[in-house]
Amino acid sequence: MIKVVLDAMGGDHAPCANLEGVKLAVERGVVDQRRVLLTGPQQVLAPELAALGLSGCEIIDAPDVLTCNDTPVDAMRRKPNNSISLGIRAVAERRAAGFISAGSTGVVVAAASVGLPRLEGIRRPGIAVAITGEGGVPFVVVDVGANPQPKAVDLLQYAIMGSAYYRGTLGNDRPRVGLLNIGTEDTKGNPLTKEAALLLREAPINFVGNVEGVDVFAGRCDVVVCDGFTGNVLLKVSEGCAEYLLRTTASFMREAGIDGRQVLQKLKQRVDYSEYGGAQLLGVDGGVTICHGRSGPEAICNAIRFALRAAGAEVNHHIVTAARAAAAS
């Protein structure tokens, strides 16, 4: 029975939103509550779970509560028994297949990097997020925040991992890989992207060349590779634009006297971050799902579904196989 660990104390609305997200997942048949482990202070979580009818969830007592001011170093040294570190430990001990958190991305990446072994052939982990593009076709962006200053070899490995992740979860045996750049010409870019492009052309992947920001949502490629700084900016700007368009469209419809609730609901499902479930930290031996800090119950419910699906797809097995093939080529 595949189990997942949820950081009950992570996020802007913890622990209430996280526990309500578990309840939602149970009610919708996404997961049996016995398959969910929760990390956080026992004395805080036990009465809340009982009130929600979730007494079947196991609690891993994590008395050290992190704040928004705690750095990854603080979390590891001064507050070792925090909900993120103990959740990662549960995955390392094979008590669960995956860990989910809406807490600090930096702390999650640091805890996973220290607490979980690297996958064979992988130097640095990267965060991958799947986004729905034009025509309802998803694309994956790697990295969106784990490594803001990577080397070219890291971008190569992001491409390998992103391709394997796409194959394993979305069923495309030959996903198109693009390198995010300021132009499509081979001569464009900084030293990092130029060096990475040379490596990507020689790798056993379906590399289609440089892609610009305007190409990302248009479906020119299935996997977008970039450094963590650029990827995080891309993700946040995309979220902001989506929210702006939703608000503006709703306003125009009201002014025109149009009942556009169905259209807006479909649009929301397409662009709202809460529908995606979360981002996956690729490159470590264990599933790690990173959620938006603003995640509410709906987002947490989808994150549980996402983490279970990733575990069932054996994403790490696909990554190791791909990394071995790349090393042999």
C-alpha positions in Angstrom: 0.0 0.0 0.0 1.6 3.2 -1.2 1.7 5.9 1.5 2.5 9.6 1.4 3.6 12.1 4.0 2.0 15.5 4.2 3.7 18.4 6.0 0.7 19.6 8.1 2.5 22.7 9.2 3.7 24.0 5.8 2.1 26.9 3.9 0.3 30.2 4.6 -2.9 28.5 5.8 -1.5 25.6 7.9 -2.5 23.5 9.5 -6.2 24.0 8.7 -6.0 24.1 4.9 -3.8 21.0 4.8 -6.0 18.9 7.1 -9.1 20.0 5.2 -7.3 19.1 2.0 -6.8 15.6 3.3 -10.4 15.4 4.2 -11.3 16.5 0.7 -9.0 13.8 -0.8 -10.6 11.1 1.4 -14.2 12.2 0.5 -13.4 12.2 -3.2 -11.8 8.8 -3.1 -8.4 10.1 -3.9 -6.8 8.3 -1.0 -7.7 6.2 2.1 -6.8 8.1 5.2 -4.7 5.2 6.4 -2.3 6.0 3.5 -1.6 9.5 4.8 1.0 10.3 7.4 1.0 13.8 8.8 4.0 15.6 10.3 3.5 18.3 12.9 3.1 18.8 16.7 1.0 15.8 18.0 -0.8 18.0 20.5 -1.9 20.4 17.7 -2.9 17.8 15.1 -4.6 15.1 17.1 -7.7 17.1 18.1 -8.0 18.7 14.7 -7.9 15.3 13.0 -10.5 13.9 15.4 -12.8 16.8 14.7 -12.5 16.2 10.9 -13.0 12.4 11.3 -9.5 11.7 10.2 -8.3 9.7 13.2 -7.1 7.0 10.8 -4.2 9.2 9.7 -0.9 8.5 11.4 0.9 11.5 13.0 4.7 11.8 13.1 5.3 14.2 16.0 7.3 17.2 14.9 7.4 19.6 17.8 9.8 22.1 16.2 7.7 24.6 14.3 9.3 26.6 11.5 8.5 30.2 10.8 8.9 32.2 7.6 12.1 33.7 9.0 13.8 30.3 9.4 16.5 29.6 6.8 17.4 26.1 5.6 20.4 26.2 8.0 18.1 27.2 10.9 15.8 24.3 10.1 18.5 21.7 9.9 20.6 22.8 12.9 18.3 24.7 15.4 15.0 22.9 14.7 15.9 19.4 13.5 12.6 17.9 14.6 10.5 20.1 12.2 7.7 18.8 10.0 9.8 19.0 6.8 12.9 17.2 8.0 10.9 14.4 9.7 8.7 14.0 6.6 11.8 13.6 4.4 13.2 11.1 7.0 10.0 9.0 6.7 10.6 8.8 2.9 14.2 7.9 3.4 13.2 5.1 5.8 10.7 3.8 3.2 7.7 4.5 5.5 6.2 6.4 2.6 6.8 6.8 -1.1 6.4 10.5 -1.2 6.5 13.7 0.8 4.3 16.8 0.2 4.8 20.3 1.5 3.5 23.8 1.0 6.3 25.1 3.3 9.5 26.8 2.4 10.9 25.6 -1.0 14.4 26.3 0.2 14.0 24.2 3.3 12.3 21.3 1.4 15.1 21.2 -1.2 17.8 21.4 1.5 16.2 18.7 3.6 15.7 16.4 0.6 19.2 17.0 -0.7 20.7 16.1 2.7 18.2 13.4 3.8 17.7 11.5 0.5 20.5 10.0 -1.7 20.9 11.4 -5.2 19.7 9.2 -8.0 22.5 7.5 -9.9 24.0 9.8 -12.5 22.4 13.0 -11.1 24.6 15.8 -9.7 22.0 18.3 -8.5 18.2 18.0 -8.1 15.8 20.2 -10.0 12.1 21.2 -9.5 9.8 20.2 -12.4 6.3 21.6 -12.8 3.7 20.5 -15.3 1.6 23.3 -16.9 -1.2 23.0 -19.3 -0.4 24.8 -22.6 -2.3 25.5 -25.8 -4.8 22.9 -26.8 -4.8 21.4 -23.3 -1.4 19.8 -23.9 0.8 19.8 -20.8 4.5 20.8 -20.8 7.1 20.5 -18.1 9.5 23.2 -16.9 12.8 22.2 -15.1 14.1 23.9 -13.0 11.8 26.3 -11.3 13.7 27.1 -8.2 16.0 24.4 -6.8 19.3 25.7 -8.3 19.5 29.3 -9.4 23.1 29.1 -10.5 23.6 25.7 -12.2 26.3 24.5 -14.5 25.8 23.4 -18.1 25.9 19.8 -17.0 23.0 20.4 -14.6 20.9 21.7 -17.5 21.8 18.6 -19.4 20.6 16.5 -16.5 17.4 18.5 -16.1 16.7 17.7 -19.7 17.3 14.0 -19.1 15.2 14.0 -16.0 12.4 16.1 -17.5 12.2 13.8 -20.5 12.0 10.7 -18.3 9.4 12.4 -16.1 7.3 13.3 -19.1 7.5 9.8 -20.5 6.6 8.2 -17.1 3.7 10.5 -16.2 2.3 11.8 -19.5 3.0 8.8 -21.8 5.0 10.5 -24.5 7.9 8.3 -25.5 9.8 11.0 -27.3 9.1 14.4 -25.7 10.5 17.5 -27.4 13.1 19.3 -25.2 13.7 23.0 -25.6 16.3 25.2 -23.9 14.8 28.5 -22.7 16.7 31.4 -24.3 16.5 35.0 -25.5 16.3 33.8 -29.1 16.0 30.6 -31.2 19.3 31.1 -33.1 22.2 29.0 -32.0 24.3 32.1 -31.5 21.9 33.6 -28.9 22.3 33.3 -25.1 24.9 33.6 -22.4 27.8 31.3 -21.8 25.7 28.9 -19.7 23.0 28.4 -22.3 25.5 28.2 -25.2 27.5 25.5 -23.4 24.4 23.6 -22.4 23.1 23.7 -25.9 26.2 21.9 -27.1 25.7 19.2 -24.5 22.0 18.8 -25.3 22.6 18.3 -29.0 24.8 15.3 -28.2 22.5 13.8 -25.6 20.1 10.9 -26.3 17.0 13.1 -26.1 14.7 14.8 -28.6 16.3 18.3 -28.4 14.6 20.8 -30.6 16.9 23.8 -29.9 16.4 27.1 -28.2 12.9 28.3 -27.3 11.8 31.8 -26.4 9.4 32.8 -23.7 6.6 33.4 -26.3 7.0 29.7 -27.4 6.5 28.1 -24.0 2.7 28.1 -23.9 2.3 27.6 -27.7 3.4 24.0 -27.6 6.7 24.2 -29.4 8.2 21.7 -26.9 7.2 19.4 -24.2 10.0 19.9 -21.8 11.5 23.4 -21.1 14.9 23.5 -19.5 16.3 26.5 -17.7 18.2 27.6 -14.6 16.2 27.8 -11.3 16.2 31.6 -11.2 14.8 32.0 -14.7 12.3 29.1 -14.2 11.0 30.6 -11.0 10.5 34.0 -12.6 8.7 32.3 -15.5 6.4 30.4 -13.2 5.5 33.4 -11.0 4.9 35.7 -14.0 2.7 33.0 -15.6 0.7 32.7 -12.4 0.3 36.5 -12.2 -0.8 36.8 -15.8 -3.3 34.0 -15.4 -4.9 35.6 -12.4 -4.9 39.0 -14.1 -6.6 37.6 -17.2 -9.2 35.8 -15.0 -10.1 39.0 -13.2 -10.2 41.0 -16.3 -12.3 38.5 -18.3 -14.8 38.3 -15.4 -15.0 42.1 -15.2 -15.6 42.4 -19.0 -18.3 39.8 -18.8 -20.1 41.5 -15.9 -20.0 44.8 -17.8 -21.5 43.2 -20.9 -24.2 41.4 -18.9 -22.8 38.0 -19.9 -23.2 35.0 -17.6 -19.8 33.5 -18.2 -19.5 31.4 -15.1 -19.1 28.1 -17.0 -16.4 29.7 -19.3 -14.6 31.2 -16.3 -14.7 27.9 -14.4 -13.1 26.1 -17.4 -10.5 28.8 -17.7 -9.7 28.6 -14.0 -9.2 24.8 -14.3 -6.8 25.4 -17.1 -4.6 28.1 -15.5 -5.1 28.0 -11.7 -2.0 26.7 -9.8 -4.3 24.8 -7.3 -5.4 22.5 -10.1 -1.8 21.3 -10.9 -1.2 19.7 -7.5 2.4 20.8 -7.1 5.9 20.5 -8.5 8.1 17.5 -8.3 11.7 17.6 -7.0 13.6 15.4 -9.5 16.9 13.7 -8.8 16.6 12.4 -5.3 15.7 8.9 -4.2 12.2 9.4 -3.1 9.1 11.4 -4.2 9.0 15.0 -3.1 6.1 17.3 -4.1 6.4 21.0 -3.5 3.2 23.0 -3.3 2.4 26.7 -3.6 2.7 28.5 -0.3 -0.8 29.8 -0.7 -2.3 26.3 -1.2 -5.8 25.8 0.1 -7.7 22.5 0.6 -8.3 22.1 -3.2 -4.6 22.4 -4.0 -3.6 20.0 -1.2 -6.1 17.4 -2.4 -4.7 17.7 -5.9 -1.2 17.4 -4.5 -2.0 14.1 -2.8 -3.4 12.8 -6.1 -0.3 14.1 -7.9 2.1 12.5 -5.4 0.4 9.1 -5.5 0.3 9.2 -9.4 4.0 10.0 -9.5 4.9 7.2 -7.1 2.8 4.7 -9.2 4.5 5.9 -12.4 8.0 5.0 -11.0 9.4 8.3 -12.2 12.8 7.7 -10.5 13.2 4.4 -12.3 12.7 6.1 -15.6 15.3 8.8 -14.6 18.0 6.3 -13.6 17.5 4.4 -16.9 17.7 7.6 -18.9 20.8 8.8 -17.0 22.5 5.5 -17.6 21.7 5.7 -21.4 23.1 9.2 -21.5 26.3 8.2 -19.7 26.8 5.3 -22.2 26.3 7.5 -25.2 
